[in-house]
Amino acid sequence: MVDGGRQLKRLRPAPQGRGYRIRKRSNHVTLIVDSKSTETTQN
């Protein structure tokens, strides 16, 4: 599962002395790992 994380807000130079906002996005990744149990039978 992937959820949105925090954003880093930065400014980038633009023409005529202006600045464009840049949002550097990150995310949260959730991994669920499950183990499978196997039973061994010996005859």
mmCIF file as Biopython writes it, N, C-alpha, C and O atoms, coordinates in Angstrom:
data_model
#
loop_
_atom_site.group_PDB
_atom_site.id
_atom_site.type_symbol
_atom_site.label_atom_id
_atom_site.label_alt_id
_atom_site.label_comp_id
_atom_site.label_asym_id
_atom_site.label_entity_id
_atom_site.label_seq_id
_atom_site.pdbx_PDB_ins_code
_atom_site.Cartn_x
_atom_site.Cartn_y
_atom_site.Cartn_z
_atom_site.occupancy
_atom_site.B_iso_or_equiv
_atom_site.auth_seq_id
_atom_site.auth_asym_id
_atom_site.pdbx_PDB_model_num
ATOM 1   N N  . MET A ? 1  ? 0.848  -1.162  0.000   1.0 0.0 1  A 1 
ATOM 2   C CA . MET A ? 1  ? 0.000  0.000   0.000   1.0 0.0 1  A 1 
ATOM 3   C C  . MET A ? 1  ? 0.902  1.236   0.000   1.0 0.0 1  A 1 
ATOM 4   O O  . MET A ? 1  ? 1.928  1.254   0.680   1.0 0.0 1  A 1 
ATOM 5   N N  . VAL A ? 2  ? 0.534  2.243   -0.741  1.0 0.0 2  A 1 
ATOM 6   C CA . VAL A ? 2  ? 1.321  3.473   -0.826  1.0 0.0 2  A 1 
ATOM 7   C C  . VAL A ? 2  ? 0.427  4.644   -0.449  1.0 0.0 2  A 1 
ATOM 8   O O  . VAL A ? 2  ? -0.652 4.820   -1.014  1.0 0.0 2  A 1 
ATOM 9   N N  . ASP A ? 3  ? 0.880  5.435   0.503   1.0 0.0 3  A 1 
ATOM 10  C CA . ASP A ? 3  ? 0.174  6.640   0.923   1.0 0.0 3  A 1 
ATOM 11  C C  . ASP A ? 3  ? 1.056  7.846   0.668   1.0 0.0 3  A 1 
ATOM 12  O O  . ASP A ? 3  ? 2.278  7.730   0.565   1.0 0.0 3  A 1 
ATOM 13  N N  . GLY A ? 4  ? 0.433  8.987   0.570   1.0 0.0 4  A 1 
ATOM 14  C CA . GLY A ? 4  ? 1.191  10.225  0.393   1.0 0.0 4  A 1 
ATOM 15  C C  . GLY A ? 4  ? 1.929  10.590  1.671   1.0 0.0 4  A 1 
ATOM 16  O O  . GLY A ? 4  ? 1.411  10.414  2.773   1.0 0.0 4  A 1 
ATOM 17  N N  . GLY A ? 5  ? 3.133  11.095  1.513   1.0 0.0 5  A 1 
ATOM 18  C CA . GLY A ? 5  ? 3.935  11.514  2.656   1.0 0.0 5  A 1 
ATOM 19  C C  . GLY A ? 5  ? 4.036  13.029  2.701   1.0 0.0 5  A 1 
ATOM 20  O O  . GLY A ? 5  ? 3.180  13.737  2.170   1.0 0.0 5  A 1 
ATOM 21  N N  . ARG A ? 6  ? 5.081  13.512  3.332   1.0 0.0 6  A 1 
ATOM 22  C CA . ARG A ? 6  ? 5.246  14.953  3.444   1.0 0.0 6  A 1 
ATOM 23  C C  . ARG A ? 6  ? 5.783  15.535  2.144   1.0 0.0 6  A 1 
ATOM 24  O O  . ARG A ? 6  ? 6.291  14.812  1.287   1.0 0.0 6  A 1 
ATOM 25  N N  . GLN A ? 7  ? 5.664  16.845  2.011   1.0 0.0 7  A 1 
ATOM 26  C CA . GLN A ? 7  ? 6.155  17.541  0.839   1.0 0.0 7  A 1 
ATOM 27  C C  . GLN A ? 7  ? 7.195  18.558  1.263   1.0 0.0 7  A 1 
ATOM 28  O O  . GLN A ? 7  ? 7.004  19.287  2.236   1.0 0.0 7  A 1 
ATOM 29  N N  . LEU A ? 8  ? 8.308  18.606  0.521   1.0 0.0 8  A 1 
ATOM 30  C CA . LEU A ? 8  ? 9.297  19.653  0.722   1.0 0.0 8  A 1 
ATOM 31  C C  . LEU A ? 8  ? 8.973  20.770  -0.257  1.0 0.0 8  A 1 
ATOM 32  O O  . LEU A ? 8  ? 8.845  20.522  -1.456  1.0 0.0 8  A 1 
ATOM 33  N N  . LYS A ? 9  ? 8.840  21.982  0.232   1.0 0.0 9  A 1 
ATOM 34  C CA . LYS A ? 9  ? 8.492  23.102  -0.634  1.0 0.0 9  A 1 
ATOM 35  C C  . LYS A ? 9  ? 9.745  23.902  -0.943  1.0 0.0 9  A 1 
ATOM 36  O O  . LYS A ? 9  ? 10.433 24.370  -0.036  1.0 0.0 9  A 1 
ATOM 37  N N  . ARG A ? 10 ? 10.039 24.057  -2.227  1.0 0.0 10 A 1 
ATOM 38  C CA . ARG A ? 10 ? 11.227 24.761  -2.677  1.0 0.0 10 A 1 
ATOM 39  C C  . ARG A ? 10 ? 10.823 25.812  -3.703  1.0 0.0 10 A 1 
ATOM 40  O O  . ARG A ? 10 ? 9.746  25.740  -4.294  1.0 0.0 10 A 1 
ATOM 41  N N  . LEU A ? 11 ? 11.705 26.792  -3.906  1.0 0.0 11 A 1 
ATOM 42  C CA . LEU A ? 11 ? 11.478 27.800  -4.929  1.0 0.0 11 A 1 
ATOM 43  C C  . LEU A ? 11 ? 12.495 27.627  -6.047  1.0 0.0 11 A 1 
ATOM 44  O O  . LEU A ? 11 ? 13.668 27.344  -5.799  1.0 0.0 11 A 1 
ATOM 45  N N  . ARG A ? 12 ? 12.037 27.797  -7.265  1.0 0.0 12 A 1 
ATOM 46  C CA . ARG A ? 12 ? 12.900 27.695  -8.432  1.0 0.0 12 A 1 
ATOM 47  C C  . ARG A ? 12 ? 12.906 29.039  -9.148  1.0 0.0 12 A 1 
ATOM 48  O O  . ARG A ? 12 ? 11.850 29.650  -9.307  1.0 0.0 12 A 1 
ATOM 49  N N  . PRO A ? 13 ? 14.054 29.506  -9.576  1.0 0.0 13 A 1 
ATOM 50  C CA . PRO A ? 13 ? 14.091 30.797  -10.272 1.0 0.0 13 A 1 
ATOM 51  C C  . PRO A ? 13 ? 13.262 30.771  -11.558 1.0 0.0 13 A 1 
ATOM 52  O O  . PRO A ? 13 ? 13.234 29.778  -12.284 1.0 0.0 13 A 1 
ATOM 53  N N  . ALA A ? 14 ? 12.593 31.886  -11.812 1.0 0.0 14 A 1 
ATOM 54  C CA . ALA A ? 14 ? 11.770 32.022  -13.010 1.0 0.0 14 A 1 
ATOM 55  C C  . ALA A ? 14 ? 12.118 33.358  -13.680 1.0 0.0 14 A 1 
ATOM 56  O O  . ALA A ? 14 ? 12.774 34.201  -13.068 1.0 0.0 14 A 1 
ATOM 57  N N  . PRO A ? 15 ? 11.691 33.552  -14.908 1.0 0.0 15 A 1 
ATOM 58  C CA . PRO A ? 15 ? 12.011 34.803  -15.595 1.0 0.0 15 A 1 
ATOM 59  C C  . PRO A ? 15 ? 11.437 36.028  -14.885 1.0 0.0 15 A 1 
ATOM 60  O O  . PRO A ? 15 ? 10.438 35.943  -14.171 1.0 0.0 15 A 1 
ATOM 61  N N  . GLN A ? 16 ? 12.083 37.149  -15.096 1.0 0.0 16 A 1 
ATOM 62  C CA . GLN A ? 16 ? 11.653 38.456  -14.604 1.0 0.0 16 A 1 
ATOM 63  C C  . GLN A ? 16 ? 11.610 38.507  -13.082 1.0 0.0 16 A 1 
ATOM 64  O O  . GLN A ? 16 ? 10.732 39.147  -12.503 1.0 0.0 16 A 1 
ATOM 65  N N  . GLY A ? 17 ? 12.545 37.843  -12.442 1.0 0.0 17 A 1 
ATOM 66  C CA . GLY A ? 17 ? 12.672 37.946  -10.997 1.0 0.0 17 A 1 
ATOM 67  C C  . GLY A ? 17 ? 11.611 37.217  -10.197 1.0 0.0 17 A 1 
ATOM 68  O O  . GLY A ? 17 ? 11.502 37.424  -8.989  1.0 0.0 17 A 1 
ATOM 69  N N  . ARG A ? 18 ? 10.846 36.388  -10.831 1.0 0.0 18 A 1 
ATOM 70  C CA . ARG A ? 18 ? 9.810  35.638  -10.112 1.0 0.0 18 A 1 
ATOM 71  C C  . ARG A ? 18 ? 10.364 34.290  -9.650  1.0 0.0 18 A 1 
ATOM 72  O O  . ARG A ? 18 ? 11.494 33.924  -9.971  1.0 0.0 18 A 1 
ATOM 73  N N  . GLY A ? 19 ? 9.557  33.574  -8.903  1.0 0.0 19 A 1 
ATOM 74  C CA . GLY A ? 19 ? 9.957  32.246  -8.452  1.0 0.0 19 A 1 
ATOM 75  C C  . GLY A ? 19 ? 8.801  31.277  -8.585  1.0 0.0 19 A 1 
ATOM 76  O O  . GLY A ? 19 ? 7.667  31.599  -8.228  1.0 0.0 19 A 1 
ATOM 77  N N  . TYR A ? 20 ? 9.085  30.099  -9.095  1.0 0.0 20 A 1 
ATOM 78  C CA . TYR A ? 20 ? 8.076  29.047  -9.186  1.0 0.0 20 A 1 
ATOM 79  C C  . TYR A ? 20 ? 8.225  28.132  -7.992  1.0 0.0 20 A 1 
ATOM 80  O O  . TYR A ? 20 ? 9.340  27.825  -7.570  1.0 0.0 20 A 1 
ATOM 81  N N  . ARG A ? 21 ? 7.110  27.699  -7.451  1.0 0.0 21 A 1 
ATOM 82  C CA . ARG A ? 21 ? 7.136  26.761  -6.333  1.0 0.0 21 A 1 
ATOM 83  C C  . ARG A ? 21 ? 7.282  25.344  -6.854  1.0 0.0 21 A 1 
ATOM 84  O O  . ARG A ? 21 ? 6.648  24.956  -7.835  1.0 0.0 21 A 1 
ATOM 85  N N  . ILE A ? 22 ? 8.119  24.589  -6.189  1.0 0.0 22 A 1 
ATOM 86  C CA . ILE A ? 22 ? 8.285  23.169  -6.505  1.0 0.0 22 A 1 
ATOM 87  C C  . ILE A ? 22 ? 7.920  22.385  -5.253  1.0 0.0 22 A 1 
ATOM 88  O O  . ILE A ? 22 ? 8.398  22.693  -4.162  1.0 0.0 22 A 1 
ATOM 89  N N  . ARG A ? 23 ? 7.084  21.385  -5.407  1.0 0.0 23 A 1 
ATOM 90  C CA . ARG A ? 23 ? 6.746  20.503  -4.289  1.0 0.0 23 A 1 
ATOM 91  C C  . ARG A ? 23 ? 7.448  19.180  -4.524  1.0 0.0 23 A 1 
ATOM 92  O O  . ARG A ? 23 ? 7.083  18.425  -5.425  1.0 0.0 23 A 1 
ATOM 93  N N  . LYS A ? 24 ? 8.455  18.899  -3.711  1.0 0.0 24 A 1 
ATOM 94  C CA . LYS A ? 24 ? 9.155  17.621  -3.806  1.0 0.0 24 A 1 
ATOM 95  C C  . LYS A ? 24 ? 8.396  16.643  -2.924  1.0 0.0 24 A 1 
ATOM 96  O O  . LYS A ? 24 ? 8.448  16.717  -1.697  1.0 0.0 24 A 1 
ATOM 97  N N  . ARG A ? 25 ? 7.707  15.747  -3.560  1.0 0.0 25 A 1 
ATOM 98  C CA . ARG A ? 25 ? 6.812  14.844  -2.842  1.0 0.0 25 A 1 
ATOM 99  C C  . ARG A ? 25 ? 7.529  13.569  -2.431  1.0 0.0 25 A 1 
ATOM 100 O O  . ARG A ? 25 ? 8.451  13.108  -3.104  1.0 0.0 25 A 1 
ATOM 101 N N  . SER A ? 26 ? 7.094  13.019  -1.328  1.0 0.0 26 A 1 
ATOM 102 C CA . SER A ? 26 ? 7.576  11.715  -0.892  1.0 0.0 26 A 1 
ATOM 103 C C  . SER A ? 26 ? 6.349  10.868  -0.579  1.0 0.0 26 A 1 
ATOM 104 O O  . SER A ? 26 ? 5.222  11.359  -0.626  1.0 0.0 26 A 1 
ATOM 105 N N  . ASN A ? 27 ? 6.566  9.610   -0.263  1.0 0.0 27 A 1 
ATOM 106 C CA . ASN A ? 27 ? 5.436  8.738   0.037   1.0 0.0 27 A 1 
ATOM 107 C C  . ASN A ? 27 ? 5.801  7.743   1.129   1.0 0.0 27 A 1 
ATOM 108 O O  . ASN A ? 27 ? 6.968  7.549   1.469   1.0 0.0 27 A 1 
ATOM 109 N N  . HIS A ? 28 ? 4.777  7.135   1.650   1.0 0.0 28 A 1 
ATOM 110 C CA . HIS A ? 28 ? 4.929  6.093   2.656   1.0 0.0 28 A 1 
ATOM 111 C C  . HIS A ? 28 ? 4.570  4.774   1.987   1.0 0.0 28 A 1 
ATOM 112 O O  . HIS A ? 28 ? 3.494  4.639   1.405   1.0 0.0 28 A 1 
ATOM 113 N N  . VAL A ? 29 ? 5.457  3.820   2.069   1.0 0.0 29 A 1 
ATOM 114 C CA . VAL A ? 29 ? 5.219  2.502   1.486   1.0 0.0 29 A 1 
ATOM 115 C C  . VAL A ? 29 ? 5.053  1.504   2.621   1.0 0.0 29 A 1 
ATOM 116 O O  . VAL A ? 29 ? 5.915  1.396   3.493   1.0 0.0 29 A 1 
ATOM 117 N N  . THR A ? 30 ? 3.948  0.778   2.609   1.0 0.0 30 A 1 
ATOM 118 C CA . THR A ? 30 ? 3.675  -0.223  3.638   1.0 0.0 30 A 1 
ATOM 119 C C  . THR A ? 30 ? 3.729  -1.607  3.001   1.0 0.0 30 A 1 
ATOM 120 O O  . THR A ? 30 ? 2.964  -1.911  2.086   1.0 0.0 30 A 1 
ATOM 121 N N  . LEU A ? 31 ? 4.632  -2.434  3.491   1.0 0.0 31 A 1 
ATOM 122 C CA . LEU A ? 31 ? 4.733  -3.813  3.022   1.0 0.0 31 A 1 
ATOM 123 C C  . LEU A ? 31 ? 4.298  -4.747  4.133   1.0 0.0 31 A 1 
ATOM 124 O O  . LEU A ? 31 ? 4.750  -4.624  5.271   1.0 0.0 31 A 1 
ATOM 125 N N  . ILE A ? 32 ? 3.431  -5.667  3.806   1.0 0.0 32 A 1 
ATOM 126 C CA . ILE A ? 32 ? 2.998  -6.678  4.775   1.0 0.0 32 A 1 
ATOM 127 C C  . ILE A ? 32 ? 3.581  -8.005  4.324   1.0 0.0 32 A 1 
ATOM 128 O O  . ILE A ? 32 ? 3.250  -8.513  3.252   1.0 0.0 32 A 1 
ATOM 129 N N  . VAL A ? 33 ? 4.454  -8.561  5.157   1.0 0.0 33 A 1 
ATOM 130 C CA . VAL A ? 33 ? 5.111  -9.822  4.827   1.0 0.0 33 A 1 
ATOM 131 C C  . VAL A ? 33 ? 4.561  -10.887 5.763   1.0 0.0 33 A 1 
ATOM 132 O O  . VAL A ? 33 ? 4.563  -10.721 6.983   1.0 0.0 33 A 1 
ATOM 133 N N  . ASP A ? 34 ? 4.094  -11.971 5.182   1.0 0.0 34 A 1 
ATOM 134 C CA . ASP A ? 34 ? 3.513  -13.051 5.961   1.0 0.0 34 A 1 
ATOM 135 C C  . ASP A ? 34 ? 4.300  -14.317 5.655   1.0 0.0 34 A 1 
ATOM 136 O O  . ASP A ? 34 ? 4.672  -14.565 4.508   1.0 0.0 34 A 1 
ATOM 137 N N  . SER A ? 35 ? 4.549  -15.108 6.679   1.0 0.0 35 A 1 
ATOM 138 C CA . SER A ? 35 ? 5.273  -16.359 6.446   1.0 0.0 35 A 1 
ATOM 139 C C  . SER A ? 35 ? 4.277  -17.509 6.369   1.0 0.0 35 A 1 
ATOM 140 O O  . SER A ? 35 ? 3.248  -17.516 7.044   1.0 0.0 35 A 1 
ATOM 141 N N  . LYS A ? 36 ? 4.607  -18.457 5.545   1.0 0.0 36 A 1 
ATOM 142 C CA . LYS A ? 36 ? 3.750  -19.612 5.352   1.0 0.0 36 A 1 
ATOM 143 C C  . LYS A ? 36 ? 4.353  -20.787 6.105   1.0 0.0 36 A 1 
ATOM 144 O O  . LYS A ? 36 ? 5.496  -21.168 5.854   1.0 0.0 36 A 1 
ATOM 145 N N  . SER A ? 37 ? 3.597  -21.357 7.019   1.0 0.0 37 A 1 
ATOM 146 C CA . SER A ? 37 ? 4.111  -22.488 7.781   1.0 0.0 37 A 1 
ATOM 147 C C  . SER A ? 37 ? 3.803  -23.781 7.018   1.0 0.0 37 A 1 
ATOM 148 O O  . SER A ? 37 ? 2.702  -23.981 6.505   1.0 0.0 37 A 1 
ATOM 149 N N  . THR A ? 38 ? 4.806  -24.637 6.964   1.0 0.0 38 A 1 
ATOM 150 C CA . THR A ? 38 ? 4.615  -25.926 6.290   1.0 0.0 38 A 1 
ATOM 151 C C  . THR A ? 38 ? 4.858  -27.037 7.307   1.0 0.0 38 A 1 
ATOM 152 O O  . THR A ? 38 ? 5.810  -27.004 8.086   1.0 0.0 38 A 1 
ATOM 153 N N  . GLU A ? 39 ? 3.989  -27.989 7.271   1.0 0.0 39 A 1 
ATOM 154 C CA . GLU A ? 39 ? 4.138  -29.130 8.162   1.0 0.0 39 A 1 
ATOM 155 C C  . GLU A ? 39 ? 4.797  -30.263 7.390   1.0 0.0 39 A 1 
ATOM 156 O O  . GLU A ? 39 ? 4.405  -30.569 6.264   1.0 0.0 39 A 1 
ATOM 157 N N  . THR A ? 40 ? 5.799  -30.881 8.001   1.0 0.0 40 A 1 
ATOM 158 C CA . THR A ? 40 ? 6.456  -32.009 7.353   1.0 0.0 40 A 1 
ATOM 159 C C  . THR A ? 40 ? 6.025  -33.293 8.042   1.0 0.0 40 A 1 
ATOM 160 O O  . THR A ? 40 ? 6.023  -33.391 9.269   1.0 0.0 40 A 1 
ATOM 161 N N  . THR A ? 41 ? 5.667  -34.254 7.243   1.0 0.0 41 A 1 
ATOM 162 C CA . THR A ? 41 ? 5.272  -35.567 7.795   1.0 0.0 41 A 1 
ATOM 163 C C  . THR A ? 41 ? 6.286  -36.591 7.320   1.0 0.0 41 A 1 
ATOM 164 O O  . THR A ? 41 ? 6.624  -36.650 6.138   1.0 0.0 41 A 1 
ATOM 165 N N  . GLN A ? 42 ? 6.765  -37.391 8.252   1.0 0.0 42 A 1 
ATOM 166 C CA . GLN A ? 42 ? 7.733  -38.430 7.904   1.0 0.0 42 A 1 
ATOM 167 C C  . GLN A ? 42 ? 7.075  -39.786 8.031   1.0 0.0 42 A 1 
ATOM 168 O O  . GLN A ? 42 ? 6.409  -40.073 9.025   1.0 0.0 42 A 1 
ATOM 169 N N  . ASN A ? 43 ? 7.265  -40.626 7.013   1.0 0.0 43 A 1 
ATOM 170 C CA . ASN A ? 43 ? 6.662  -41.967 7.005   1.0 0.0 43 A 1 
ATOM 171 C C  . ASN A ? 43 ? 7.723  -43.018 7.247   1.0 0.0 43 A 1 
ATOM 172 O O  . ASN A ? 43 ? 7.417  -44.209 7.278   1.0 0.0 43 A 1 
#
